[in-house]
């Protein structure tokens, strides 16, 4: 694979780099590194800048608001936003339900929802997992019973990321309890302000309010908000998960993460030699970079698929497995690099009488980041399930 950029690609790279330098919101710079809580407005600030530029949905077809970029240009854009530590855009609208709607939705659904996803007017959440139905997603029990032109929905969803901010959610619900598991599921778009919806926070080990449980009690949902045919929602679910898994790979962000770990490892703390002088630690870094380069090439091949008229295939499972494992290894190395300074982490530590937490600033987020990244091999379909998909779809076993 030729990794040399053409003169046109280099010009595009400069355009993206200059645009970020001139337009990225100043209040967001460094905010993530400081471990500050990100509000809905923080996430949407960068979203709206990109929307106004026409760059908010590079992977979408041009007729629905996409950029028409080549796979190389999309790769350059992800590299440059990661290099500049830009806040990542929330994927639930742009990378998940948006492609489902423009692929399977009615003309009315496309006309209403797609522009609002692009502009950021609607914030989305994902209602897939349930207590007892995570990796075995098809065993979900949230039920939707027809009632005239509506469904009456009852059930519970869990691990619903950013649902506390959501205007809309896309939910998998059971519409035929007597059918085979995958054949009795439908895909509904639900207004999160509907009567009967309750969102309750789940606080993570790092102290963040990122995920939630969502209760649906006699929620009335118009059948016009069902995407695709009744009892055929599993088709939409599989399509969405393939897009989600491709995004989980996070190659550009991991490359930036490697640079940060190296910078930490070069630092001499308490008079000790830097960690990069330790051959064992250097080997860990080198092995990680080799694996990350291999993943990068795999992602580039995957990006070429949609450009040739194909959606993400089973290669998205490969990207998900290796990408999530690399992200975990990165946080493990970060925690190892900061040593004992990563230990005394508590939410609010440093407030009041302790104005300055112990140790260097870069150490303060090492432990919560490590805890948070434990989830990456589970969400989007656990890595064990992805290996089964690869065995069946790639190896033919």
C-alpha positions in Angstrom: 0.0 0.0 0.0 1.4 3.4 -1.0 1.4 5.6 2.0 2.9 8.7 0.3 0.5 11.6 0.1 0.0 13.2 -3.3 0.5 17.0 -3.7 -3.3 17.3 -3.6 -3.5 15.4 -0.3 -0.7 17.4 1.2 -2.6 20.6 0.3 -5.7 19.2 1.9 -3.7 18.3 5.0 -2.5 21.9 5.3 -6.0 23.1 4.8 -7.4 20.9 7.6 -4.4 21.8 9.9 -4.9 25.5 9.3 -8.6 25.4 9.8 -8.3 23.6 13.1 -5.6 26.1 14.3 -7.9 29.1 13.4 -11.3 27.7 14.4 -11.1 25.2 17.2 -12.9 26.7 20.2 -10.3 28.2 22.5 -12.2 27.2 25.6 -11.9 23.5 24.7 -8.2 23.4 24.2 -6.6 21.2 26.8 -9.9 20.7 28.7 -10.0 17.0 28.2 -6.4 16.6 29.4 -7.2 18.5 32.5 -9.9 16.0 33.3 -12.7 18.6 33.5 -16.3 17.4 33.1 -17.4 17.9 29.5 -20.9 19.4 29.1 -23.3 19.0 26.2 -22.4 22.5 25.0 -18.6 21.6 25.0 -19.2 18.6 22.7 -21.5 20.6 20.4 -19.2 23.6 20.2 -16.7 21.8 17.9 -19.6 19.9 16.2 -21.2 23.2 15.1 -17.9 24.6 13.8 -17.5 21.6 11.6 -21.1 21.7 10.5 -20.8 25.3 9.4 -17.7 24.3 7.4 -19.5 21.3 5.9 -17.1 18.8 7.4 -19.2 17.3 10.2 -20.0 14.0 8.4 -17.2 12.9 6.1 -18.4 9.4 5.7 -22.0 10.3 4.7 -23.0 10.2 1.0 -22.8 13.7 -0.5 -26.6 13.8 -1.2 -27.2 13.6 2.5 -24.6 16.1 3.6 -21.3 14.2 3.3 -18.1 15.8 2.1 -17.3 13.5 -0.9 -13.8 13.1 0.4 -11.6 10.2 -0.7 -10.6 7.5 1.9 -7.2 9.2 2.1 -8.7 12.6 2.9 -10.9 11.1 5.6 -7.8 9.4 7.0 -5.9 12.8 7.0 -8.8 14.5 8.7 -8.9 12.0 11.5 -5.2 12.2 11.9 -5.2 16.0 12.1 -8.1 16.2 14.6 -6.4 13.7 16.8 -3.0 15.5 16.5 -4.7 18.7 17.7 -6.4 16.9 20.6 -9.8 18.0 19.3 -12.9 16.9 21.3 -14.3 13.8 19.6 -17.7 14.2 18.1 -20.4 12.1 19.7 -20.9 9.1 17.4 -24.5 8.2 18.2 -26.1 10.5 15.6 -23.4 10.9 13.0 -21.8 7.5 12.9 -24.6 5.2 14.1 -28.2 6.1 13.6 -27.6 8.6 10.7 -26.3 5.8 8.4 -29.2 3.6 9.5 -31.7 6.3 8.6 -30.2 7.2 5.2 -29.9 3.5 4.3 -33.2 2.1 5.7 -35.4 5.1 6.5 -38.4 6.5 4.8 -38.2 9.7 2.8 -40.0 11.5 5.6 -37.6 10.1 8.2 -34.6 11.2 6.1 -36.0 14.6 5.5 -36.7 15.3 9.2 -33.9 13.6 11.1 -30.8 13.8 8.9 -30.5 17.6 8.8 -31.0 17.8 12.6 -28.3 15.2 13.2 -25.9 17.2 11.0 -26.6 20.5 12.7 -26.4 19.1 16.2 -30.0 20.2 16.9 -30.7 16.6 18.1 -28.5 14.7 20.5 -28.9 10.9 20.3 -28.3 8.0 22.6 -28.3 4.3 22.0 -30.9 1.9 23.6 -29.4 -1.5 22.9 -28.1 -3.2 26.1 -30.3 -4.4 28.9 -29.6 -6.1 32.2 -28.9 -9.7 31.1 -28.9 -8.8 27.4 -25.5 -7.3 26.5 -23.3 -9.6 24.5 -26.4 -11.8 23.9 -28.2 -8.7 22.5 -30.9 -10.7 20.7 -32.3 -11.9 24.1 -33.5 -8.4 24.9 -36.9 -8.1 26.5 -38.0 -4.5 26.1 -41.4 -4.9 24.5 -43.4 -2.7 22.0 -47.1 -3.6 21.7 -49.1 -2.1 18.8 -51.9 0.2 19.8 -53.6 1.9 16.8 -50.9 3.9 15.0 -48.6 3.7 18.0 -46.5 1.3 20.0 -46.6 1.1 23.8 -43.1 0.4 25.0 -42.1 -1.1 28.3 -38.7 -2.2 29.5 -35.2 -1.1 30.7 -32.0 -0.3 29.0 -28.6 0.1 30.6 -25.1 1.6 30.0 -26.9 4.3 27.9 -24.0 6.7 27.2 -24.9 10.4 27.5 -28.6 9.7 27.8 -28.8 12.5 30.3 -28.3 15.0 27.4 -30.2 13.1 24.7 -33.1 14.6 22.7 -33.7 11.3 20.9 -32.7 7.6 21.2 -32.7 4.7 18.9 -34.0 1.6 20.6 -34.2 -2.1 19.8 -37.5 -3.5 21.0 -39.3 -6.8 20.8 -42.4 -6.7 18.6 -43.0 -10.4 18.3 -42.3 -12.5 21.4 -43.1 -15.8 19.7 -40.6 -15.4 16.8 -37.0 -16.5 16.9 -34.9 -14.0 18.9 -33.4 -12.0 16.0 -36.6 -12.2 13.9 -38.9 -10.5 16.5 -37.0 -7.2 17.0 -37.8 -3.8 15.6 -35.8 -0.5 15.5 -37.6 2.5 16.9 -36.7 6.2 17.1 -38.0 7.5 20.4 -38.2 11.1 21.7 -36.4 11.1 25.0 -38.8 13.7 26.4 -41.8 11.3 26.0 -43.9 10.7 29.1 -42.8 7.5 30.8 -39.1 7.7 30.2 -36.8 8.0 33.2 -33.0 8.4 33.0 -31.0 7.4 36.1 -27.2 8.0 36.3 -24.6 5.2 36.7 -21.4 6.7 38.2 -18.2 5.0 36.9 -15.1 4.0 38.9 -13.5 7.2 37.6 -16.3 9.2 39.2 -17.8 10.3 35.9 -21.5 10.5 35.0 -21.1 9.1 31.5 -23.6 6.2 31.4 -27.1 5.7 32.6 -30.0 3.3 32.9 -33.2 4.2 31.1 -36.6 3.0 32.1 -39.5 3.0 29.7 -43.0 2.7 31.2 -46.0 2.8 28.9 -44.1 5.0 26.5 -46.2 5.8 23.4 -44.2 5.8 20.2 -45.7 6.5 16.7 -45.2 3.5 14.4 -44.0 6.1 11.8 -40.9 6.3 14.0 -40.0 2.6 13.3 -37.1 2.3 10.8 -37.5 -0.4 8.3 -40.0 -3.3 8.5 -41.6 -4.5 11.7 -39.6 -7.5 13.2 -36.7 -6.7 10.8 -34.8 -4.4 13.2 -32.0 -6.9 13.6 -30.9 -6.0 10.0 -30.6 -2.4 11.1 -28.9 -3.4 14.4 -26.1 -5.4 12.6 -25.6 -2.6 10.0 -25.3 0.0 12.8 -22.9 -2.2 14.9 -20.6 -2.6 11.9 -20.3 1.2 11.6 -19.8 1.5 15.4 -17.0 -1.1 15.5 -15.1 0.6 12.7 -15.2 3.8 14.7 -14.1 2.1 17.9 -10.7 1.3 16.3 -9.6 4.9 17.1 -6.3 4.6 15.2 -5.6 8.3 15.0 -6.4 8.9 18.7 -4.2 5.9 19.7 -1.2 7.3 17.7 -1.6 10.6 19.6 -1.8 8.5 22.8 1.5 6.8 22.0 3.2 10.2 21.6 1.8 11.3 25.0 3.1 8.1 26.7 6.5 8.7 25.2 6.6 12.2 26.5 5.8 11.0 30.0 8.3 8.3 29.8 11.0 10.7 28.8 10.5 12.7 32.0 12.8 12.2 34.9 10.9 12.1 38.2 12.3 12.4 41.7 15.9 12.2 40.3 15.3 8.8 38.6 16.2 8.0 35.1 13.5 8.3 32.5 11.5 5.2 31.7 12.6 5.2 28.1 16.1 4.3 29.4 14.5 1.1 30.6 14.8 -1.5 27.8 11.7 -3.4 29.0 9.5 -0.4 28.9 11.0 0.6 25.5 10.1 -2.8 24.2 6.5 -2.4 25.3 6.3 0.9 23.5 7.8 -0.6 20.3 5.5 -3.6 20.3 2.5 -1.3 20.7 3.6 0.8 17.8 4.1 -2.2 15.6 0.6 -3.4 16.3 -0.8 0.1 15.8 0.8 0.4 12.4 -0.7 -3.0 11.4 -4.1 -1.7 12.6 -3.7 1.5 10.6 -3.2 -0.4 7.4 -6.2 -2.5 8.1 -8.3 0.6 8.7 -7.2 2.1 5.4 -8.3 -1.0 3.6 -11.6 -0.8 5.5 -12.1 2.8 4.6 -11.8 1.9 0.9 -14.8 -0.4 1.1 -17.5 2.2 1.6 -15.9 4.4 -1.1 -16.3 1.5 -3.5 -20.0 1.3 -2.7 -19.8 -1.3 0.2 -20.6 -0.8 3.8 -18.3 -2.0 6.6 -18.0 -5.8 6.5 -16.5 -8.4 8.9 -13.3 -6.5 8.9 -14.9 -4.1 11.3 -14.7 -6.9 13.9 -10.9 -7.0 13.3 -10.7 -3.3 13.8 -12.8 -3.4 17.0 -10.7 -6.2 18.6 -7.3 -4.8 17.9 -8.3 -1.1 18.4 -9.9 -1.7 21.8 -7.0 -3.8 23.0 -4.5 -1.2 21.9 -6.4 1.5 23.8 -6.3 -0.6 26.9 -2.6 -1.2 26.5 -2.1 2.5 26.1 -3.8 3.4 29.4 -1.9 0.5 31.1 1.4 2.0 29.9 0.3 5.5 31.0 -0.4 4.3 34.5 2.9 2.4 34.6 4.7 5.6 33.4 3.3 7.9 36.1 4.0 5.3 38.8 2.9 6.0 42.3 1.6 9.4 41.2 -1.3 7.7 39.5 -2.5 6.1 42.8 -4.0 8.8 44.9 -6.9 9.6 42.6 -10.2 10.6 44.0 -13.0 12.7 42.5 -12.5 16.2 43.9 -8.9 15.5 45.1 -7.0 18.8 45.1 -10.0 20.9 46.1 -10.2 22.9 49.3 -7.0 22.8 51.3 -5.3 20.6 48.7 -5.1 23.1 45.9 -2.4 21.2 44.1 -2.7 17.4 43.8 0.4 15.4 44.4 2.6 14.9 41.4 2.7 16.3 37.8 -0.4 17.3 36.1 -0.3 14.6 33.5 -0.5 11.9 36.2 -3.9 13.0 37.5 -6.0 11.3 34.8 -4.0 8.1 34.4 -6.0 6.0 36.9 -9.5 7.1 35.8 -8.6 6.7 32.1 -7.3 3.2 32.9 -10.6 2.4 34.6 -12.7 3.9 31.8 -10.9 1.9 29.1 -11.8 -1.4 30.6 -15.1 -1.1 28.8 -13.7 -0.9 25.3 -13.4 -4.6 24.8 -17.1 -5.0 25.8 -19.1 -2.3 24.2 -20.0 -2.5 20.5 -20.1 -6.2 20.8 -17.7 -7.9 23.1 -14.4 -9.0 21.7 -15.3 -12.7 22.3 -18.3 -12.2 20.1 -16.2 -10.5 17.4 -13.9 -13.5 17.3 -16.9 -15.7 16.6 -17.9 -13.4 13.7 -14.4 -13.5 12.3 -14.3 -17.3 12.5 -17.6 -17.5 10.7 -17.5 -14.6 8.1 -13.8 -14.4 7.4 -12.4 -17.9 8.1 -15.5 -19.8 7.1 -15.4 -22.0 10.2 
